[in-house]
C-alpha cells in the first residue's frame, strides 16, 4: 500500500466536514477526523498513521507500515439512524446522500429496496459482494426496515447475475418478508426512479423521491456498512472498487473489497497489474457517468470504478452533442469531444431530459421516445457526426435515424468499450 492516504473533507452530498485533528496527531483506523457543519458525514481515518497535512479540502495521513485489523469503535447509543450517522455512512453507489437521513423516513409499512443492479457496464464489485457475502447485506436490509418502519424488503438485481441471485435466495427467511426483483440488463436500470418503476410499478415525477412511492432505496454496499456499524460498531473506513481497462493483467474487471478510503488511483491500478503502455484517460466511476481523474487522486466513499482507457479515436467532421440525463453531461461530452479533436458546433438535449432540482433528469429513465427531431436540428446546425451520452433505449432510437442521414455516431462510452472489447452502445440486439 502507498503510505500516503488523502481523505477529502467533502465525500458526498453536503458541504466539507470540519477537521477536529491537527498535523502531527497520531491516529488509528476509525479515529474521528472531521465532522459535518450541516448536511454531510463524519470522516474517520482509514489507516493507522500520523496526520501529515490539513488543507481546506483534504486531510493527508502518513500511514504506518504496520496496519492492524483493529479499529476504534463508534458510540452506539440511540437509534439505528443515529448509529449510521455516527459511522459516517452515506450512499456508496451514487451521489453520497447521508444514509441516516433516509433511515429517519417513516415509511409507515413501506419497503426498503436494496439496489444491487450495478447498471454501469464493467463494474463488478457489488455483484461479487452479493455472491460471496449475501448475509451481511440481508441483515442490513432488516436493520433498515426496522429504522424506517418498513414491512418488507426487496433486492433489485439484474436477472443475468444468476449466481448472485441464487446466493441471496439461499439466505432469505420467509418470515422476514424479503424478496428479489429481477430486472433486465439495460442501462440505467439502477437509477432510483427506474427501480421504483420496475419493482413497484409506479413512475415518479422528476422531482419526487422514492419515499413518494413508500420506498427507501439503499445501495447493497451501503447496507453492508450499516450491518458493520450496528453489529461491530465500525465506522466507514473502506470501499469496494472495480478496476478495469488497459491493464497488463488483461481486460477482465478486477474487484477489490475493503480498500482504505483515501487510497490513490495509482495504487489501485498497480494492485490490478498496472497500465499497459500508453493510455487515453483514467476514469473514476463507470463508463456512462464517470469523470476523468488523475493517478494521484484518492478514492472516496462514493467511488465505484477506476478505468484506464485506450487512446481516443479522432472525430470525423463537425460534432453535434446530444445530451442525455442518464449519461455524461454536457461538460463531460465537451471534454471527450476535445480529446477526440472534435469541433463542437451544436448541442441538443434528449427530448425527455428536463431540469429538476438543479439537475438534469429523465422523465422516464431507460424508456425513451424517438430522437429524430433533435438529430435533424443538429444536422441543420452544421453537425456532420454525433457524440451522444444516451441510455440503451435512447441510443437505439438515435441509430434508427442518424445512419440514414449519413451521420457517424460516437457514444461517450466508446473509448472504454473498445479498450476491453465490449459491444459498443448502439442499437439494441
C-alpha positions in Angstrom: 0.0 0.0 0.0 1.2 3.5 -0.8 2.0 5.1 2.6 0.2 8.3 1.8 -3.6 8.4 2.3 -5.6 11.5 1.3 -9.1 11.9 2.7 -11.2 14.5 1.1 -13.3 16.6 3.5 -16.2 16.5 1.1 -17.1 12.9 0.5 -20.7 13.2 -0.8 -23.7 15.5 -0.8 -23.4 18.5 1.5 -20.5 20.7 2.4 -17.0 19.7 3.5 -16.6 18.4 7.0 -14.6 20.4 9.6 -11.3 18.8 10.9 -11.1 18.1 14.6 -7.5 16.9 14.5 -4.2 18.7 13.7 -1.0 18.0 11.9 1.3 15.7 13.9 -1.5 13.8 15.6 -1.3 10.1 15.7 -4.4 8.3 14.5 -5.8 4.8 14.4 -8.1 3.2 11.9 -11.5 4.6 12.9 -10.3 7.8 14.6 -12.8 10.6 14.0 -11.1 13.2 11.9 -13.8 15.7 10.8 -17.5 16.4 11.5 -20.1 18.0 9.2 -21.2 21.6 9.7 -24.5 20.9 8.1 -25.6 18.2 5.7 -22.7 15.8 5.3 -21.0 13.0 7.1 -18.4 12.2 9.8 -15.0 11.4 8.4 -12.8 8.7 10.0 -9.2 7.6 9.5 -9.0 4.6 7.2 -5.5 3.7 8.5 -3.1 3.8 11.4 -0.6 6.7 11.0 0.2 10.4 11.5 -1.6 13.5 10.2 0.9 14.9 7.8 -1.1 17.9 6.4 -4.5 19.5 6.6 -5.8 21.8 3.9 -9.2 23.3 3.2 -10.1 20.2 1.0 -8.1 17.3 2.4 -6.5 15.5 5.4 -3.3 13.7 4.4 -2.1 10.8 6.6 1.3 9.2 6.5 0.3 5.6 7.1 2.3 3.3 9.3 4.0 0.2 7.8 2.1 -2.0 10.2 -1.7 -1.9 9.8 -3.6 -3.9 12.5 -7.1 -5.1 11.7 -8.5 -3.5 14.9 -10.3 -0.2 14.7 -11.6 2.5 17.0 -15.3 1.8 17.7 -18.1 4.4 17.4 -20.6 5.2 20.1 -23.7 3.1 19.6 -26.2 5.0 21.7 -29.5 5.9 20.2 -31.4 4.6 17.2 -30.2 2.7 14.2 -30.2 6.0 12.2 -28.1 7.6 15.0 -25.5 4.8 14.7 -25.4 5.2 10.9 -24.8 8.9 11.3 -22.1 8.3 13.9 -20.4 5.9 11.5 -20.4 8.4 8.7 -22.3 6.2 6.3 -23.5 7.7 3.0 -24.8 6.3 -0.2 -21.9 4.3 -1.7 -23.4 3.8 -5.1 -24.4 7.2 -6.2 -24.1 10.9 -5.1 -23.4 10.1 -1.5 -26.6 11.2 0.4 -26.3 10.7 4.1 -27.9 7.4 4.9 -29.2 8.3 8.3 -31.5 10.9 6.7 -33.0 8.2 4.6 -33.5 6.0 7.6 -35.2 8.7 9.5 -38.1 8.5 7.0 -41.2 6.9 8.4 -42.4 4.6 5.6 -45.4 3.5 7.6 -45.2 -0.1 6.5 -43.5 0.6 3.1 -40.5 -1.1 1.5 -36.7 -1.0 1.7 -35.2 -1.7 -1.7 -31.6 -2.9 -1.8 -30.0 -1.6 -5.1 -27.9 -4.4 -6.4 -28.5 -3.5 -10.0 -24.9 -2.2 -10.7 -26.2 -0.9 -14.0 -22.9 0.7 -15.2 -21.1 -1.7 -17.6 -17.9 -3.4 -16.4 -18.4 -2.7 -12.7 -18.5 -6.0 -10.7 -17.8 -5.2 -7.0 -21.5 -5.1 -5.9 -22.3 -8.4 -7.6 -19.2 -10.0 -6.1 -20.3 -8.9 -2.6 -23.9 -10.2 -3.1 -22.4 -13.5 -4.4 -19.8 -14.0 -1.7 -21.4 -12.4 1.4 -25.2 -12.0 1.0 -25.9 -12.5 4.7 -24.4 -9.1 5.7 -26.5 -7.3 3.1 -29.5 -9.2 4.1 -29.1 -8.2 7.8 -28.6 -4.6 6.6 -32.0 -4.7 4.9 -33.5 -5.9 8.2 -31.9 -3.0 10.1 -33.0 -0.5 7.5 -36.6 -1.9 7.6 -36.6 -1.5 11.4 -35.2 2.0 11.3 -37.6 3.3 8.6 -40.7 1.3 9.7 -40.9 -0.8 6.6 -42.8 -4.1 6.4 -40.9 -5.6 3.5 -37.6 -5.6 1.7 -36.6 -6.2 -1.9 -33.3 -6.8 -3.6 -33.3 -5.3 -7.1 -30.7 -7.1 -9.3 -30.3 -7.9 -12.9 -31.6 -11.3 -14.0 -28.3 -12.1 -15.8 -26.5 -12.3 -12.4 -27.8 -15.7 -11.7 -25.1 -16.8 -9.3 -25.6 -13.7 -7.1 -29.4 -14.2 -7.3 -29.1 -17.8 -6.1 -26.7 -16.8 -3.4 -29.1 -14.2 -2.0 -32.1 -16.6 -2.3 -30.2 -19.0 -0.1 -30.2 -16.7 2.9 -33.9 -15.5 2.7 -36.0 -16.5 5.6 -39.8 -16.5 4.8 -40.9 -14.7 8.0 -38.6 -11.7 7.2 -40.7 -10.7 4.2 -37.7 -10.1 1.9 -37.8 -11.0 -1.8 -35.9 -10.5 -5.0 -36.9 -8.4 -8.1 -35.0 -9.5 -11.2 -34.5 -6.7 -13.8 -33.5 -6.6 -17.5 -29.9 -5.9 -18.5 -30.4 -2.3 -19.6 -28.9 1.0 -18.7 -30.0 2.8 -16.5 -32.0 0.2 -14.6 -30.1 1.2 -11.4 -31.4 4.7 -11.4 -33.7 5.2 -8.4 -36.8 6.2 -10.3 -36.2 3.3 -12.8 -36.0 0.9 -9.9 -39.3 2.2 -8.4 -41.0 1.9 -11.8 -39.7 -1.7 -12.5 -40.1 -3.0 -8.9 -43.2 -1.2 -7.6 -44.9 -0.3 -10.9 -45.0 3.4 -10.3 -43.4 6.1 -12.4 -42.4 9.0 -10.2 -42.2 12.6 -11.4 -38.7 14.0 -11.9 -38.9 15.9 -8.6 -40.2 13.1 -6.5 -38.1 10.9 -4.2 -38.7 7.1 -3.8 -40.5 7.9 -0.5 -43.4 9.2 -2.5 -43.9 5.6 -3.5 -43.4 4.4 0.1 -39.8 3.3 -0.5 -36.3 4.0 0.6 -33.5 2.7 -1.7 -30.1 1.9 -0.4 -27.1 0.5 -2.3 -26.0 -3.0 -1.3 -22.6 -1.9 -0.1 -24.3 0.8 2.0 -26.4 -1.8 3.6 -23.4 -4.0 4.4 -21.8 -1.0 6.1 -24.9 -0.4 8.1 -24.6 -4.0 9.4 -21.0 -3.4 10.3 -21.9 -0.2 12.2 -24.8 -1.8 14.2 -23.1 -5.1 14.9 -19.4 -4.2 15.1 -19.6 -0.5 16.0 -17.4 0.1 12.9 -17.2 3.4 11.1 -17.0 3.6 7.4 -13.3 3.4 6.6 -13.1 1.3 3.4 -14.6 0.9 -0.1 -15.2 -1.8 -2.6 -13.8 -1.0 -6.0 -13.7 -2.3 -9.6 -10.5 -1.7 -11.7 -10.7 -2.4 -15.4 -9.3 -1.3 -18.8 -5.9 -1.1 -20.4 -4.1 -3.3 -17.9 -1.2 -5.6 -18.1 -3.2 -8.2 -16.3 -5.8 -8.3 -19.1 -9.3 -6.9 -20.0 -11.3 -8.6 -17.3 -12.6 -6.5 -14.4 -10.7 -6.8 -11.2 -12.6 -6.3 -7.9 -11.1 -5.2 -4.6 -13.0 -5.3 -1.3 -12.4 -3.1 1.7 -9.8 -0.8 0.2 -8.9 2.0 2.6 -10.7 5.2 1.7 -8.1 7.8 0.6 -6.0 5.2 -1.3 -4.7 6.7 -4.6 -5.9 5.7 -8.0 -2.3 4.8 -9.0 -2.1 2.3 -6.0 -5.2 0.5 -7.1 -4.1 0.4 -10.7 -0.8 -1.2 -9.6 -2.8 -3.7 -7.5 -4.7 -4.6 -10.7 -1.4 -5.2 -12.6 -0.5 -1.7 -13.9 -1.4 0.2 -17.1 -0.4 -1.5 -20.3 1.6 1.2 -22.3 0.1 4.5 -23.4 -3.5 5.3 -22.4 -6.2 7.8 -23.2 -7.6 8.8 -19.8 -8.3 7.5 -16.3 -12.0 7.5 -15.4 -13.3 7.5 -11.8 -16.7 5.8 -11.8 -18.5 4.0 -14.6 -18.4 4.3 -18.4 -21.6 6.3 -18.6 -21.4 8.8 -15.7 -17.8 8.6 -14.6 -15.4 11.6 -14.8 -11.8 11.9 -15.8 -9.3 11.8 -12.9 -5.6 11.7 -12.2 -3.3 8.9 -10.9 -2.7 10.7 -7.6 -6.4 11.3 -6.9 -7.9 9.5 -3.8 -10.9 7.2 -3.8 -13.8 8.3 -1.7 -16.9 6.8 0.0 -18.7 7.0 -3.3 -16.0 5.8 -5.7 -17.1 2.7 -7.6 -14.8 2.1 -10.6 -11.4 3.1 -11.9 -11.0 2.6 -15.7 -7.8 3.1 -17.8 -8.8 3.6 -21.4 -7.2 3.3 -24.8 -6.2 6.4 -26.6 -9.0 8.4 -28.2 -10.1 7.9 -31.8 -10.3 11.2 -33.8 -13.7 12.5 -34.7 -14.9 12.7 -38.3 -16.3 16.1 -39.2 -18.0 18.7 -37.1 -19.7 17.3 -34.0 -23.2 17.7 -32.6 -23.7 16.8 -29.0 -26.9 15.0 -27.8 -27.0 15.2 -24.0 -29.0 12.5 -22.1 -30.0 12.9 -18.4 -28.9 9.3 -17.8 -25.3 9.6 -19.1 -22.5 12.0 -19.4 -23.5 15.7 -19.0 -22.7 18.4 -21.5 -19.4 19.3 -19.8 -18.2 15.7 -20.0 -19.2 15.4 -23.6 -17.3 18.6 -24.5 -14.3 17.2 -22.7 -14.5 13.9 -24.7 -15.0 15.9 -27.9 -11.8 17.9 -27.2 -9.9 14.7 -26.6 -11.2 13.4 -29.9 -10.0 16.7 -31.6 -13.7 17.3 -32.4 -15.2 20.7 -33.3 -18.5 21.1 -31.5 -21.0 23.1 -33.5 -24.3 22.5 -31.7 -25.8 20.9 -28.6 -29.3 19.4 -28.0 -30.8 17.6 -25.1 -32.7 14.3 -25.2 -36.4 15.1 -25.6 -37.1 13.6 -22.2 -34.4 15.5 -20.3 -35.8 18.2 -18.1 -34.3 20.4 -15.4 -35.4 19.3 -11.9 -34.0 20.5 -8.5 -30.9 22.0 -10.3 -30.1 18.8 -12.2 -31.0 17.2 -15.5 -33.5 14.4 -15.1 -35.1 11.9 -17.5 -38.9 11.8 -17.4 -38.9 8.0 -17.8 -35.4 6.6 -17.4 -34.4 3.9 -19.9 -37.7 4.1 -21.8 -37.2 6.8 -24.4 -39.0 8.0 -27.5 -37.5 8.8 -30.9 -34.8 11.5 -31.3 -35.4 12.3 -35.0 -36.3 16.0 -34.3 -33.1 16.5 -32.2 -30.8 14.9 -34.7 -32.3 16.9 -37.5 -31.7 20.1 -35.5 -28.1 19.1 -35.0 -27.6 18.4 -38.7 -29.2 21.7 -39.7 -26.8 23.5 -37.3 -23.9 22.0 -39.2 -23.1 18.8 -37.4 -21.6 16.1 -39.6 -21.4 13.5 -36.8 -22.9 12.9 -33.4 -21.4 12.4 -29.9 -24.1 11.2 -27.5 -24.5 10.1 -23.9 -27.8 8.3 -24.2 -29.1 5.3 -22.3 -29.5 1.9 -24.1 -33.1 2.5 -25.3 -32.5 6.2 -26.3 -29.3 5.2 -28.3 -31.4 2.6 -30.1 -33.7 5.4 -31.3 -30.7 7.6 -32.4 -29.4 4.7 -34.5 -32.8 4.5 -36.3 -32.2 8.0 -37.7 -28.5 9.0 -37.8 -27.3 6.4 -40.3 -30.0 7.4 -42.8 -28.6 10.9 -42.6 -25.1 9.6 -43.1 -24.1 10.9 -39.7 -21.5 8.8 -37.8 -22.4 8.2 -34.2 -19.9 8.2 -31.3 -21.0 7.3 -27.7 -19.4 8.7 -24.5 -18.5 5.1 -23.6 -16.8 4.1 -26.8 -13.2 4.5 -25.7 -14.0 2.4 -22.7 -15.8 -0.3 -24.5 -13.2 -0.6 -27.3 -10.5 -0.9 -24.6 -11.9 -4.1 -23.3 -13.6 -5.5 -26.4 -17.1 -4.9 -25.1 -20.0 -4.4 -27.5 -20.4 -0.7 -28.3 -23.5 1.1 -27.0 -25.5 1.4 -30.2 -28.6 -0.3 -31.5 -30.1 -2.9 -29.1 -29.7 -6.5 -30.4 
